Each structure stands twice: as C-alpha cells, then as structure tokens.
Amino acid sequence: MFLESIGIGLAFTRGIESDTIEKMPTGGGFGTAAAFPSRTIEEQKLEITKEMRSHEVSIAELNHLSSTRAVFQKNGNIFFRTTVQKATTSEQKKLDAARAKLQKLNY
C-alpha cells in the first residue's frame, strides 16, 4: 500500500481491493466561539471555509470512484468498511453542518 495525498487534508491509502479515505488533521479544531473566545470571527470563518473545502474535495473524490468499490470511513480511531454512497452521504451531511455554522457566524 502507498499513501497518496490529494487536496486539502485528504488522503487515500490504495490497496488491492479497496480505498481508504481519511481526513488528515489540519491543525487545531473546528470549535464554537464559546470554546475558543480568543479567536476572532474572521478566523472562525476561515477555519470553517477550510473545513467546507475539505468536505467538497472528499465528495468529489468519492464521486470519481466506482460504485462497487469499497471504502473505509474513519469513526474515532477505527476504520469501518462502507459503500461509496454511504460515505458520500456522510460527507454531504458534514458539509451541510459546516455551511450552517458559517451562516450562523455571518448573522
């Protein structure tokens, strides 16, 4: 197996039978304003925008995989085998949540 870095914080581990998709840590977390009072609104918006781009790249990469291909999705410290469709749906939900956070910060 070899590791191939693609896009913003996205990595694929290519094996014989399946692909593993994992978001690589991008430094810092994506918390709320209450959790990080020293961060400005602009810094929070920038982090959420980066998070959104990462999800968009993940969705684009998943859309280019064959629907019969198995992927592994990280949940905590464990990888679970799933389908491309389920992984895409999960990434879309994360993208929608990030958009909602950004919209909340804008108002």
Secondary structure, DSSP 8 states (H G I E B T S, - for coil): -EEEEETTTEEEEE-SSEEEEEE---SS----TTT-TTS-HHHHHHHHHHHHHHHHHHHHHHHTS-TT-EEEEEETTEEEEEEHHHHHHHHHHHHHHHHHHHHHHH-
